[in-house]
Amino acid sequence: MTGSSRRILIAGATGHVGKQILAQLLADASVSHVYALGRRAPSIEHHKLTPILTDFSKVASVPAVDEVYLALGTTMRLAGSDAAFRAVDFDAVYVSAQAALAAGAKRAGLVSAVDAATTSRFFYNRVKGEIETALRALPFDALVIARPSMLLGTRGDEGRAESWVERLSAKLLPGVARWVPSAYRPIGPEAVARALTHWVPRAHGVRWLASGEMLDMKAGG
């Protein structure tokens, strides 16, 4: 697309990665408008931004859009139960994708997780794999799936501060990065957002992004 014509829907714009996606899209001259779908409005105001409040219990009606970024997610600890976790990381994500399709979206980006697989013995990874599979079955022209490893940074809007493990990983990473498989390298939310906002308007079919590739994009500018 050329000019200022891209209309975007973001589900989860107040989350750890979603905030970064929102900021990058609002700064993008090719984006004409961003609709933020969520239980609460983003803390910023912008002439391109319109919040759409929803409890995700059904497919919300949204204005016409070209792309959707699905950045909804929680943790097992914050969710409190398997059912509550699945309600966010599968049900709410899928409802948002359906709303985007109904509004005309042809391209989608998903924040998933490393080792997502429908066959995983870990519930968290299994749900992530199930939503990937469900979205691949929807008629998007392009679906970009980011699979970050440990996400670094303070998560104030999600009710959780950065853990000591994450802080330690951030300090140790420069010295041990060459020994850590690229898919498992800790990554900041801004790098995940940068990779998604780059590839969603450009990809064809399904494309997966691992932490190493997303970090290389950051290093390469």
PyMOL commands that place a pseudoatom at each C-alpha (Angstrom):
pseudoatom trace, name=CA, resn=MET, resi=1, chain=A, elem=C, hetatm=0, pos=[0.000, 0.000, 0.000]
pseudoatom trace, name=CA, resn=THR, resi=2, chain=A, elem=C, hetatm=0, pos=[1.107, 3.569, -0.623]
pseudoatom trace, name=CA, resn=GLY, resi=3, chain=A, elem=C, hetatm=0, pos=[0.276, 6.835, 1.061]
pseudoatom trace, name=CA, resn=SER, resi=4, chain=A, elem=C, hetatm=0, pos=[-1.616, 6.862, 4.340]
pseudoatom trace, name=CA, resn=SER, resi=5, chain=A, elem=C, hetatm=0, pos=[-4.101, 4.102, 3.640]
pseudoatom trace, name=CA, resn=ARG, resi=6, chain=A, elem=C, hetatm=0, pos=[-3.545, 1.204, 6.032]
pseudoatom trace, name=CA, resn=ARG, resi=7, chain=A, elem=C, hetatm=0, pos=[-6.270, 0.698, 8.638]
pseudoatom trace, name=CA, resn=ILE, resi=8, chain=A, elem=C, hetatm=0, pos=[-5.231, -1.480, 11.543]
pseudoatom trace, name=CA, resn=LEU, resi=9, chain=A, elem=C, hetatm=0, pos=[-6.924, -3.390, 14.350]
pseudoatom trace, name=CA, resn=ILE, resi=10, chain=A, elem=C, hetatm=0, pos=[-4.880, -4.294, 17.431]
pseudoatom trace, name=CA, resn=ALA, resi=11, chain=A, elem=C, hetatm=0, pos=[-6.231, -6.698, 20.039]
pseudoatom trace, name=CA, resn=GLY, resi=12, chain=A, elem=C, hetatm=0, pos=[-4.235, -6.265, 23.243]
pseudoatom trace, name=CA, resn=ALA, resi=13, chain=A, elem=C, hetatm=0, pos=[-2.780, -2.798, 22.668]
pseudoatom trace, name=CA, resn=THR, resi=14, chain=A, elem=C, hetatm=0, pos=[-2.251, -2.245, 26.414]
pseudoatom trace, name=CA, resn=GLY, resi=15, chain=A, elem=C, hetatm=0, pos=[-0.116, -5.363, 26.859]
pseudoatom trace, name=CA, resn=HIS, resi=16, chain=A, elem=C, hetatm=0, pos=[3.637, -5.862, 26.912]
pseudoatom trace, name=CA, resn=VAL, resi=17, chain=A, elem=C, hetatm=0, pos=[4.114, -6.306, 23.152]
pseudoatom trace, name=CA, resn=GLY, resi=18, chain=A, elem=C, hetatm=0, pos=[0.854, -4.641, 22.134]
pseudoatom trace, name=CA, resn=LYS, resi=19, chain=A, elem=C, hetatm=0, pos=[1.961, -1.249, 23.475]
pseudoatom trace, name=CA, resn=GLN, resi=20, chain=A, elem=C, hetatm=0, pos=[5.043, -1.404, 21.283]
pseudoatom trace, name=CA, resn=ILE, resi=21, chain=A, elem=C, hetatm=0, pos=[3.035, -2.451, 18.229]
pseudoatom trace, name=CA, resn=LEU, resi=22, chain=A, elem=C, hetatm=0, pos=[0.660, 0.445, 18.835]
pseudoatom trace, name=CA, resn=ALA, resi=23, chain=A, elem=C, hetatm=0, pos=[3.463, 2.995, 19.179]
pseudoatom trace, name=CA, resn=GLN, resi=24, chain=A, elem=C, hetatm=0, pos=[5.193, 1.811, 16.023]
pseudoatom trace, name=CA, resn=LEU, resi=25, chain=A, elem=C, hetatm=0, pos=[2.014, 1.826, 13.950]
pseudoatom trace, name=CA, resn=LEU, resi=26, chain=A, elem=C, hetatm=0, pos=[0.963, 5.276, 15.138]
pseudoatom trace, name=CA, resn=ALA, resi=27, chain=A, elem=C, hetatm=0, pos=[4.368, 6.563, 14.025]
pseudoatom trace, name=CA, resn=ASP, resi=28, chain=A, elem=C, hetatm=0, pos=[4.052, 4.897, 10.602]
pseudoatom trace, name=CA, resn=ALA, resi=29, chain=A, elem=C, hetatm=0, pos=[3.078, 7.360, 7.872]
pseudoatom trace, name=CA, resn=SER, resi=30, chain=A, elem=C, hetatm=0, pos=[1.454, 4.584, 5.816]
pseudoatom trace, name=CA, resn=VAL, resi=31, chain=A, elem=C, hetatm=0, pos=[-1.083, 3.927, 8.597]
pseudoatom trace, name=CA, resn=SER, resi=32, chain=A, elem=C, hetatm=0, pos=[-4.201, 6.079, 8.499]
pseudoatom trace, name=CA, resn=HIS, resi=33, chain=A, elem=C, hetatm=0, pos=[-5.993, 4.716, 11.565]
pseudoatom trace, name=CA, resn=VAL, resi=34, chain=A, elem=C, hetatm=0, pos=[-5.565, 2.242, 14.412]
pseudoatom trace, name=CA, resn=TYR, resi=35, chain=A, elem=C, hetatm=0, pos=[-8.451, 0.663, 16.320]
pseudoatom trace, name=CA, resn=ALA, resi=36, chain=A, elem=C, hetatm=0, pos=[-7.463, -0.727, 19.731]
pseudoatom trace, name=CA, resn=LEU, resi=37, chain=A, elem=C, hetatm=0, pos=[-9.711, -3.621, 20.752]
pseudoatom trace, name=CA, resn=GLY, resi=38, chain=A, elem=C, hetatm=0, pos=[-9.578, -4.431, 24.447]
pseudoatom trace, name=CA, resn=ARG, resi=39, chain=A, elem=C, hetatm=0, pos=[-11.121, -4.387, 27.887]
pseudoatom trace, name=CA, resn=ARG, resi=40, chain=A, elem=C, hetatm=0, pos=[-9.632, -0.960, 28.522]
pseudoatom trace, name=CA, resn=ALA, resi=41, chain=A, elem=C, hetatm=0, pos=[-8.402, 1.893, 26.377]
pseudoatom trace, name=CA, resn=PRO, resi=42, chain=A, elem=C, hetatm=0, pos=[-4.691, 2.577, 25.841]
pseudoatom trace, name=CA, resn=SER, resi=43, chain=A, elem=C, hetatm=0, pos=[-3.232, 5.214, 28.148]
pseudoatom trace, name=CA, resn=ILE, resi=44, chain=A, elem=C, hetatm=0, pos=[-2.229, 7.438, 25.222]
pseudoatom trace, name=CA, resn=GLU, resi=45, chain=A, elem=C, hetatm=0, pos=[-4.305, 9.653, 22.959]
pseudoatom trace, name=CA, resn=HIS, resi=46, chain=A, elem=C, hetatm=0, pos=[-3.584, 10.134, 19.275]
pseudoatom trace, name=CA, resn=HIS, resi=47, chain=A, elem=C, hetatm=0, pos=[-5.524, 11.475, 16.306]
pseudoatom trace, name=CA, resn=LYS, resi=48, chain=A, elem=C, hetatm=0, pos=[-5.102, 8.115, 14.523]
pseudoatom trace, name=CA, resn=LEU, resi=49, chain=A, elem=C, hetatm=0, pos=[-6.256, 6.041, 17.502]
pseudoatom trace, name=CA, resn=THR, resi=50, chain=A, elem=C, hetatm=0, pos=[-9.779, 4.875, 18.372]
pseudoatom trace, name=CA, resn=PRO, resi=51, chain=A, elem=C, hetatm=0, pos=[-10.329, 2.517, 21.330]
pseudoatom trace, name=CA, resn=ILE, resi=52, chain=A, elem=C, hetatm=0, pos=[-13.030, -0.148, 21.031]
pseudoatom trace, name=CA, resn=LEU, resi=53, chain=A, elem=C, hetatm=0, pos=[-13.948, -1.587, 24.416]
pseudoatom trace, name=CA, resn=THR, resi=54, chain=A, elem=C, hetatm=0, pos=[-15.093, -5.198, 24.607]
pseudoatom trace, name=CA, resn=ASP, resi=55, chain=A, elem=C, hetatm=0, pos=[-15.160, -8.136, 27.022]
pseudoatom trace, name=CA, resn=PHE, resi=56, chain=A, elem=C, hetatm=0, pos=[-14.376, -10.555, 24.141]
pseudoatom trace, name=CA, resn=SER, resi=57, chain=A, elem=C, hetatm=0, pos=[-17.471, -12.618, 24.899]
pseudoatom trace, name=CA, resn=LYS, resi=58, chain=A, elem=C, hetatm=0, pos=[-18.533, -12.369, 21.258]
pseudoatom trace, name=CA, resn=VAL, resi=59, chain=A, elem=C, hetatm=0, pos=[-17.278, -11.129, 17.924]
pseudoatom trace, name=CA, resn=ALA, resi=60, chain=A, elem=C, hetatm=0, pos=[-17.135, -7.353, 18.194]
pseudoatom trace, name=CA, resn=SER, resi=61, chain=A, elem=C, hetatm=0, pos=[-18.242, -5.188, 15.292]
pseudoatom trace, name=CA, resn=VAL, resi=62, chain=A, elem=C, hetatm=0, pos=[-15.320, -3.056, 14.145]
pseudoatom trace, name=CA, resn=PRO, resi=63, chain=A, elem=C, hetatm=0, pos=[-14.857, -0.570, 11.288]
pseudoatom trace, name=CA, resn=ALA, resi=64, chain=A, elem=C, hetatm=0, pos=[-13.249, -1.643, 8.030]
pseudoatom trace, name=CA, resn=VAL, resi=65, chain=A, elem=C, hetatm=0, pos=[-9.591, -2.642, 8.467]
pseudoatom trace, name=CA, resn=ASP, resi=66, chain=A, elem=C, hetatm=0, pos=[-6.791, -4.067, 6.344]
pseudoatom trace, name=CA, resn=GLU, resi=67, chain=A, elem=C, hetatm=0, pos=[-4.645, -5.781, 8.996]
pseudoatom trace, name=CA, resn=VAL, resi=68, chain=A, elem=C, hetatm=0, pos=[-4.971, -7.160, 12.509]
pseudoatom trace, name=CA, resn=TYR, resi=69, chain=A, elem=C, hetatm=0, pos=[-2.335, -7.616, 15.203]
pseudoatom trace, name=CA, resn=LEU, resi=70, chain=A, elem=C, hetatm=0, pos=[-3.232, -10.167, 17.864]
pseudoatom trace, name=CA, resn=ALA, resi=71, chain=A, elem=C, hetatm=0, pos=[-1.197, -9.354, 20.962]
pseudoatom trace, name=CA, resn=LEU, resi=72, chain=A, elem=C, hetatm=0, pos=[-3.555, -10.645, 23.644]
pseudoatom trace, name=CA, resn=GLY, resi=73, chain=A, elem=C, hetatm=0, pos=[-2.004, -12.853, 26.272]
pseudoatom trace, name=CA, resn=THR, resi=74, chain=A, elem=C, hetatm=0, pos=[-1.628, -13.571, 29.950]
pseudoatom trace, name=CA, resn=THR, resi=75, chain=A, elem=C, hetatm=0, pos=[0.409, -15.892, 32.162]
pseudoatom trace, name=CA, resn=MET, resi=76, chain=A, elem=C, hetatm=0, pos=[-0.653, -19.013, 33.988]
pseudoatom trace, name=CA, resn=ARG, resi=77, chain=A, elem=C, hetatm=0, pos=[0.018, -17.277, 37.309]
pseudoatom trace, name=CA, resn=LEU, resi=78, chain=A, elem=C, hetatm=0, pos=[-2.082, -14.215, 36.499]
pseudoatom trace, name=CA, resn=ALA, resi=79, chain=A, elem=C, hetatm=0, pos=[-4.873, -16.238, 34.900]
pseudoatom trace, name=CA, resn=GLY, resi=80, chain=A, elem=C, hetatm=0, pos=[-5.201, -18.466, 37.959]
pseudoatom trace, name=CA, resn=SER, resi=81, chain=A, elem=C, hetatm=0, pos=[-6.547, -21.507, 36.141]
pseudoatom trace, name=CA, resn=ASP, resi=82, chain=A, elem=C, hetatm=0, pos=[-6.257, -23.387, 32.856]
pseudoatom trace, name=CA, resn=ALA, resi=83, chain=A, elem=C, hetatm=0, pos=[-9.738, -22.262, 31.834]
pseudoatom trace, name=CA, resn=ALA, resi=84, chain=A, elem=C, hetatm=0, pos=[-9.003, -18.590, 32.523]
pseudoatom trace, name=CA, resn=PHE, resi=85, chain=A, elem=C, hetatm=0, pos=[-5.739, -18.787, 30.608]
pseudoatom trace, name=CA, resn=ARG, resi=86, chain=A, elem=C, hetatm=0, pos=[-7.416, -20.393, 27.609]
pseudoatom trace, name=CA, resn=ALA, resi=87, chain=A, elem=C, hetatm=0, pos=[-10.182, -17.766, 27.678]
pseudoatom trace, name=CA, resn=VAL, resi=88, chain=A, elem=C, hetatm=0, pos=[-7.571, -15.111, 26.914]
pseudoatom trace, name=CA, resn=ASP, resi=89, chain=A, elem=C, hetatm=0, pos=[-4.900, -16.842, 24.851]
pseudoatom trace, name=CA, resn=PHE, resi=90, chain=A, elem=C, hetatm=0, pos=[-7.270, -18.826, 22.672]
pseudoatom trace, name=CA, resn=ASP, resi=91, chain=A, elem=C, hetatm=0, pos=[-10.865, -17.632, 22.915]
pseudoatom trace, name=CA, resn=ALA, resi=92, chain=A, elem=C, hetatm=0, pos=[-10.259, -13.872, 22.966]
pseudoatom trace, name=CA, resn=VAL, resi=93, chain=A, elem=C, hetatm=0, pos=[-7.595, -14.109, 20.263]
pseudoatom trace, name=CA, resn=TYR, resi=94, chain=A, elem=C, hetatm=0, pos=[-9.845, -16.162, 17.994]
pseudoatom trace, name=CA, resn=VAL, resi=95, chain=A, elem=C, hetatm=0, pos=[-12.834, -13.855, 18.504]
pseudoatom trace, name=CA, resn=SER, resi=96, chain=A, elem=C, hetatm=0, pos=[-10.634, -10.872, 17.622]
pseudoatom trace, name=CA, resn=ALA, resi=97, chain=A, elem=C, hetatm=0, pos=[-9.405, -12.583, 14.459]
pseudoatom trace, name=CA, resn=GLN, resi=98, chain=A, elem=C, hetatm=0, pos=[-12.993, -13.302, 13.414]
pseudoatom trace, name=CA, resn=ALA, resi=99, chain=A, elem=C, hetatm=0, pos=[-13.940, -9.670, 14.018]
pseudoatom trace, name=CA, resn=ALA, resi=100, chain=A, elem=C, hetatm=0, pos=[-11.027, -8.539, 11.869]
pseudoatom trace, name=CA, resn=LEU, resi=101, chain=A, elem=C, hetatm=0, pos=[-11.977, -10.880, 9.036]
pseudoatom trace, name=CA, resn=ALA, resi=102, chain=A, elem=C, hetatm=0, pos=[-15.558, -9.635, 9.150]
pseudoatom trace, name=CA, resn=ALA, resi=103, chain=A, elem=C, hetatm=0, pos=[-14.184, -6.098, 8.881]
pseudoatom trace, name=CA, resn=GLY, resi=104, chain=A, elem=C, hetatm=0, pos=[-12.170, -6.950, 5.786]
pseudoatom trace, name=CA, resn=ALA, resi=105, chain=A, elem=C, hetatm=0, pos=[-8.714, -7.720, 7.177]
pseudoatom trace, name=CA, resn=LYS, resi=106, chain=A, elem=C, hetatm=0, pos=[-6.536, -9.730, 4.804]
pseudoatom trace, name=CA, resn=ARG, resi=107, chain=A, elem=C, hetatm=0, pos=[-3.359, -9.836, 6.893]
pseudoatom trace, name=CA, resn=ALA, resi=108, chain=A, elem=C, hetatm=0, pos=[-2.723, -10.836, 10.495]
pseudoatom trace, name=CA, resn=GLY, resi=109, chain=A, elem=C, hetatm=0, pos=[0.100, -10.918, 12.990]
pseudoatom trace, name=CA, resn=LEU, resi=110, chain=A, elem=C, hetatm=0, pos=[0.084, -13.093, 16.123]
pseudoatom trace, name=CA, resn=VAL, resi=111, chain=A, elem=C, hetatm=0, pos=[2.223, -12.956, 19.252]
pseudoatom trace, name=CA, resn=SER, resi=112, chain=A, elem=C, hetatm=0, pos=[2.672, -16.622, 20.125]
pseudoatom trace, name=CA, resn=ALA, resi=113, chain=A, elem=C, hetatm=0, pos=[5.525, -18.296, 22.032]
pseudoatom trace, name=CA, resn=VAL, resi=114, chain=A, elem=C, hetatm=0, pos=[8.583, -20.439, 21.468]
pseudoatom trace, name=CA, resn=ASP, resi=115, chain=A, elem=C, hetatm=0, pos=[7.798, -24.176, 21.393]
pseudoatom trace, name=CA, resn=ALA, resi=116, chain=A, elem=C, hetatm=0, pos=[4.108, -23.611, 20.668]
pseudoatom trace, name=CA, resn=ALA, resi=117, chain=A, elem=C, hetatm=0, pos=[2.704, -26.972, 19.585]
pseudoatom trace, name=CA, resn=THR, resi=118, chain=A, elem=C, hetatm=0, pos=[-0.662, -28.705, 19.737]
pseudoatom trace, name=CA, resn=THR, resi=119, chain=A, elem=C, hetatm=0, pos=[1.147, -31.853, 20.898]
pseudoatom trace, name=CA, resn=SER, resi=120, chain=A, elem=C, hetatm=0, pos=[3.068, -30.203, 23.747]
pseudoatom trace, name=CA, resn=ARG, resi=121, chain=A, elem=C, hetatm=0, pos=[2.746, -31.773, 27.181]
pseudoatom trace, name=CA, resn=PHE, resi=122, chain=A, elem=C, hetatm=0, pos=[2.782, -28.262, 28.641]
pseudoatom trace, name=CA, resn=PHE, resi=123, chain=A, elem=C, hetatm=0, pos=[-0.632, -26.614, 28.732]
pseudoatom trace, name=CA, resn=TYR, resi=124, chain=A, elem=C, hetatm=0, pos=[0.749, -23.128, 27.983]
pseudoatom trace, name=CA, resn=ASN, resi=125, chain=A, elem=C, hetatm=0, pos=[2.569, -24.253, 24.838]
pseudoatom trace, name=CA, resn=ARG, resi=126, chain=A, elem=C, hetatm=0, pos=[-0.314, -26.455, 23.783]
pseudoatom trace, name=CA, resn=VAL, resi=127, chain=A, elem=C, hetatm=0, pos=[-2.810, -23.568, 23.849]
pseudoatom trace, name=CA, resn=LYS, resi=128, chain=A, elem=C, hetatm=0, pos=[-0.359, -21.415, 21.901]
pseudoatom trace, name=CA, resn=GLY, resi=129, chain=A, elem=C, hetatm=0, pos=[-0.084, -24.174, 19.313]
pseudoatom trace, name=CA, resn=GLU, resi=130, chain=A, elem=C, hetatm=0, pos=[-3.848, -24.557, 19.135]
pseudoatom trace, name=CA, resn=ILE, resi=131, chain=A, elem=C, hetatm=0, pos=[-4.428, -20.863, 18.423]
pseudoatom trace, name=CA, resn=GLU, resi=132, chain=A, elem=C, hetatm=0, pos=[-1.737, -20.909, 15.741]
pseudoatom trace, name=CA, resn=THR, resi=133, chain=A, elem=C, hetatm=0, pos=[-3.476, -23.850, 14.087]
pseudoatom trace, name=CA, resn=ALA, resi=134, chain=A, elem=C, hetatm=0, pos=[-6.910, -22.220, 14.376]
pseudoatom trace, name=CA, resn=LEU, resi=135, chain=A, elem=C, hetatm=0, pos=[-5.702, -18.977, 12.811]
pseudoatom trace, name=CA, resn=ARG, resi=136, chain=A, elem=C, hetatm=0, pos=[-3.951, -20.806, 9.973]
pseudoatom trace, name=CA, resn=ALA, resi=137, chain=A, elem=C, hetatm=0, pos=[-7.346, -22.263, 9.038]
pseudoatom trace, name=CA, resn=LEU, resi=138, chain=A, elem=C, hetatm=0, pos=[-8.864, -18.788, 8.629]
pseudoatom trace, name=CA, resn=PRO, resi=139, chain=A, elem=C, hetatm=0, pos=[-8.821, -17.159, 5.171]
pseudoatom trace, name=CA, resn=PHE, resi=140, chain=A, elem=C, hetatm=0, pos=[-6.102, -14.557, 5.728]
pseudoatom trace, name=CA, resn=ASP, resi=141, chain=A, elem=C, hetatm=0, pos=[-3.868, -13.841, 2.739]
pseudoatom trace, name=CA, resn=ALA, resi=142, chain=A, elem=C, hetatm=0, pos=[-0.928, -13.594, 5.136]
pseudoatom trace, name=CA, resn=LEU, resi=143, chain=A, elem=C, hetatm=0, pos=[-0.381, -14.702, 8.731]
pseudoatom trace, name=CA, resn=VAL, resi=144, chain=A, elem=C, hetatm=0, pos=[2.830, -13.788, 10.560]
pseudoatom trace, name=CA, resn=ILE, resi=145, chain=A, elem=C, hetatm=0, pos=[3.442, -15.708, 13.793]
pseudoatom trace, name=CA, resn=ALA, resi=146, chain=A, elem=C, hetatm=0, pos=[6.030, -14.327, 16.195]
pseudoatom trace, name=CA, resn=ARG, resi=147, chain=A, elem=C, hetatm=0, pos=[7.414, -16.946, 18.585]
pseudoatom trace, name=CA, resn=PRO, resi=148, chain=A, elem=C, hetatm=0, pos=[9.448, -14.992, 21.144]
pseudoatom trace, name=CA, resn=SER, resi=149, chain=A, elem=C, hetatm=0, pos=[11.344, -16.710, 23.912]
pseudoatom trace, name=CA, resn=MET, resi=150, chain=A, elem=C, hetatm=0, pos=[11.482, -14.983, 27.315]
pseudoatom trace, name=CA, resn=LEU, resi=151, chain=A, elem=C, hetatm=0, pos=[10.054, -11.467, 27.001]
pseudoatom trace, name=CA, resn=LEU, resi=152, chain=A, elem=C, hetatm=0, pos=[12.096, -8.880, 28.857]
pseudoatom trace, name=CA, resn=GLY, resi=153, chain=A, elem=C, hetatm=0, pos=[10.954, -5.658, 30.500]
pseudoatom trace, name=CA, resn=THR, resi=154, chain=A, elem=C, hetatm=0, pos=[8.522, -4.358, 33.097]
pseudoatom trace, name=CA, resn=ARG, resi=155, chain=A, elem=C, hetatm=0, pos=[4.905, -5.338, 32.493]
pseudoatom trace, name=CA, resn=GLY, resi=156, chain=A, elem=C, hetatm=0, pos=[3.052, -2.742, 34.524]
pseudoatom trace, name=CA, resn=ASP, resi=157, chain=A, elem=C, hetatm=0, pos=[-0.142, -2.866, 32.472]
pseudoatom trace, name=CA, resn=GLU, resi=158, chain=A, elem=C, hetatm=0, pos=[-0.275, -6.632, 32.917]
pseudoatom trace, name=CA, resn=GLY, resi=159, chain=A, elem=C, hetatm=0, pos=[0.018, -6.461, 36.679]
pseudoatom trace, name=CA, resn=ARG, resi=160, chain=A, elem=C, hetatm=0, pos=[3.498, -7.964, 36.862]
pseudoatom trace, name=CA, resn=ALA, resi=161, chain=A, elem=C, hetatm=0, pos=[6.948, -6.499, 37.219]
pseudoatom trace, name=CA, resn=GLU, resi=162, chain=A, elem=C, hetatm=0, pos=[9.948, -7.997, 35.499]
pseudoatom trace, name=CA, resn=SER, resi=163, chain=A, elem=C, hetatm=0, pos=[11.064, -11.100, 37.412]
pseudoatom trace, name=CA, resn=TRP, resi=164, chain=A, elem=C, hetatm=0, pos=[14.530, -11.662, 38.824]
pseudoatom trace, name=CA, resn=VAL, resi=165, chain=A, elem=C, hetatm=0, pos=[15.060, -14.362, 36.194]
pseudoatom trace, name=CA, resn=GLU, resi=166, chain=A, elem=C, hetatm=0, pos=[14.320, -11.879, 33.425]
pseudoatom trace, name=CA, resn=ARG, resi=167, chain=A, elem=C, hetatm=0, pos=[16.561, -9.228, 34.984]
pseudoatom trace, name=CA, resn=LEU, resi=168, chain=A, elem=C, hetatm=0, pos=[19.395, -11.728, 35.344]
pseudoatom trace, name=CA, resn=SER, resi=169, chain=A, elem=C, hetatm=0, pos=[18.934, -12.951, 31.775]
pseudoatom trace, name=CA, resn=ALA, resi=170, chain=A, elem=C, hetatm=0, pos=[19.132, -9.398, 30.447]
pseudoatom trace, name=CA, resn=LYS, resi=171, chain=A, elem=C, hetatm=0, pos=[22.445, -8.872, 32.264]
pseudoatom trace, name=CA, resn=LEU, resi=172, chain=A, elem=C, hetatm=0, pos=[23.965, -12.190, 31.251]
pseudoatom trace, name=CA, resn=LEU, resi=173, chain=A, elem=C, hetatm=0, pos=[22.725, -12.276, 27.664]
pseudoatom trace, name=CA, resn=PRO, resi=174, chain=A, elem=C, hetatm=0, pos=[25.532, -10.236, 26.036]
pseudoatom trace, name=CA, resn=GLY, resi=175, chain=A, elem=C, hetatm=0, pos=[28.139, -12.631, 27.403]
pseudoatom trace, name=CA, resn=VAL, resi=176, chain=A, elem=C, hetatm=0, pos=[26.396, -15.934, 26.684]
pseudoatom trace, name=CA, resn=ALA, resi=177, chain=A, elem=C, hetatm=0, pos=[24.320, -15.177, 23.571]
pseudoatom trace, name=CA, resn=ARG, resi=178, chain=A, elem=C, hetatm=0, pos=[26.561, -17.152, 21.228]
pseudoatom trace, name=CA, resn=TRP, resi=179, chain=A, elem=C, hetatm=0, pos=[25.958, -20.334, 23.270]
pseudoatom trace, name=CA, resn=VAL, resi=180, chain=A, elem=C, hetatm=0, pos=[22.166, -19.912, 23.473]
pseudoatom trace, name=CA, resn=PRO, resi=181, chain=A, elem=C, hetatm=0, pos=[20.189, -21.350, 20.538]
pseudoatom trace, name=CA, resn=SER, resi=182, chain=A, elem=C, hetatm=0, pos=[18.799, -18.368, 18.635]
pseudoatom trace, name=CA, resn=ALA, resi=183, chain=A, elem=C, hetatm=0, pos=[15.158, -19.405, 19.115]
pseudoatom trace, name=CA, resn=TYR, resi=184, chain=A, elem=C, hetatm=0, pos=[15.589, -19.272, 22.901]
pseudoatom trace, name=CA, resn=ARG, resi=185, chain=A, elem=C, hetatm=0, pos=[17.318, -15.923, 23.305]
pseudoatom trace, name=CA, resn=PRO, resi=186, chain=A, elem=C, hetatm=0, pos=[15.439, -13.491, 25.577]
pseudoatom trace, name=CA, resn=ILE, resi=187, chain=A, elem=C, hetatm=0, pos=[13.976, -10.604, 23.619]
pseudoatom trace, name=CA, resn=GLY, resi=188, chain=A, elem=C, hetatm=0, pos=[12.466, -7.212, 24.319]
pseudoatom trace, name=CA, resn=PRO, resi=189, chain=A, elem=C, hetatm=0, pos=[8.881, -6.403, 23.299]
pseudoatom trace, name=CA, resn=GLU, resi=190, chain=A, elem=C, hetatm=0, pos=[10.008, -3.617, 20.975]
pseudoatom trace, name=CA, resn=ALA, resi=191, chain=A, elem=C, hetatm=0, pos=[11.980, -6.116, 18.857]
pseudoatom trace, name=CA, resn=VAL, resi=192, chain=A, elem=C, hetatm=0, pos=[8.952, -8.410, 18.573]
pseudoatom trace, name=CA, resn=ALA, resi=193, chain=A, elem=C, hetatm=0, pos=[6.755, -5.468, 17.589]
pseudoatom trace, name=CA, resn=ARG, resi=194, chain=A, elem=C, hetatm=0, pos=[9.288, -4.245, 15.037]
pseudoatom trace, name=CA, resn=ALA, resi=195, chain=A, elem=C, hetatm=0, pos=[9.427, -7.642, 13.352]
pseudoatom trace, name=CA, resn=LEU, resi=196, chain=A, elem=C, hetatm=0, pos=[5.654, -7.996, 13.200]
pseudoatom trace, name=CA, resn=THR, resi=197, chain=A, elem=C, hetatm=0, pos=[5.011, -4.491, 11.904]
pseudoatom trace, name=CA, resn=HIS, resi=198, chain=A, elem=C, hetatm=0, pos=[7.664, -5.078, 9.239]
pseudoatom trace, name=CA, resn=TRP, resi=199, chain=A, elem=C, hetatm=0, pos=[6.415, -8.450, 8.018]
pseudoatom trace, name=CA, resn=VAL, resi=200, chain=A, elem=C, hetatm=0, pos=[2.615, -8.296, 8.325]
pseudoatom trace, name=CA, resn=PRO, resi=201, chain=A, elem=C, hetatm=0, pos=[2.204, -5.887, 5.358]
pseudoatom trace, name=CA, resn=ARG, resi=202, chain=A, elem=C, hetatm=0, pos=[4.841, -7.767, 3.311]
pseudoatom trace, name=CA, resn=ALA, resi=203, chain=A, elem=C, hetatm=0, pos=[4.402, -11.488, 3.953]
pseudoatom trace, name=CA, resn=HIS, resi=204, chain=A, elem=C, hetatm=0, pos=[2.641, -14.060, 1.808]
pseudoatom trace, name=CA, resn=GLY, resi=205, chain=A, elem=C, hetatm=0, pos=[1.056, -17.142, 3.300]
pseudoatom trace, name=CA, resn=VAL, resi=206, chain=A, elem=C, hetatm=0, pos=[2.239, -18.175, 6.770]
pseudoatom trace, name=CA, resn=ARG, resi=207, chain=A, elem=C, hetatm=0, pos=[5.548, -16.936, 8.171]
pseudoatom trace, name=CA, resn=TRP, resi=208, chain=A, elem=C, hetatm=0, pos=[7.036, -17.785, 11.560]
pseudoatom trace, name=CA, resn=LEU, resi=209, chain=A, elem=C, hetatm=0, pos=[9.488, -15.492, 13.348]
pseudoatom trace, name=CA, resn=ALA, resi=210, chain=A, elem=C, hetatm=0, pos=[11.786, -16.880, 16.039]
pseudoatom trace, name=CA, resn=SER, resi=211, chain=A, elem=C, hetatm=0, pos=[13.576, -14.773, 18.654]
pseudoatom trace, name=CA, resn=GLY, resi=212, chain=A, elem=C, hetatm=0, pos=[16.910, -14.988, 16.857]
pseudoatom trace, name=CA, resn=GLU, resi=213, chain=A, elem=C, hetatm=0, pos=[15.524, -13.670, 13.584]
pseudoatom trace, name=CA, resn=MET, resi=214, chain=A, elem=C, hetatm=0, pos=[13.678, -10.862, 15.348]
pseudoatom trace, name=CA, resn=LEU, resi=215, chain=A, elem=C, hetatm=0, pos=[16.829, -9.892, 17.281]
pseudoatom trace, name=CA, resn=ASP, resi=216, chain=A, elem=C, hetatm=0, pos=[18.854, -9.899, 14.064]
pseudoatom trace, name=CA, resn=MET, resi=217, chain=A, elem=C, hetatm=0, pos=[16.337, -7.484, 12.530]
pseudoatom trace, name=CA, resn=LYS, resi=218, chain=A, elem=C, hetatm=0, pos=[16.833, -5.177, 15.523]
pseudoatom trace, name=CA, resn=ALA, resi=219, chain=A, elem=C, hetatm=0, pos=[20.593, -5.353, 15.206]
pseudoatom trace, name=CA, resn=GLY, resi=220, chain=A, elem=C, hetatm=0, pos=[20.374, -4.660, 11.517]
pseudoatom trace, name=CA, resn=GLY, resi=221, chain=A, elem=C, hetatm=0, pos=[18.147, -1.633, 12.035]
for i in range(1, 221): cmd.bond("trace and resi %d" % i, "trace and resi %d" % (i + 1))
show_as sticks, trace
zoom trace
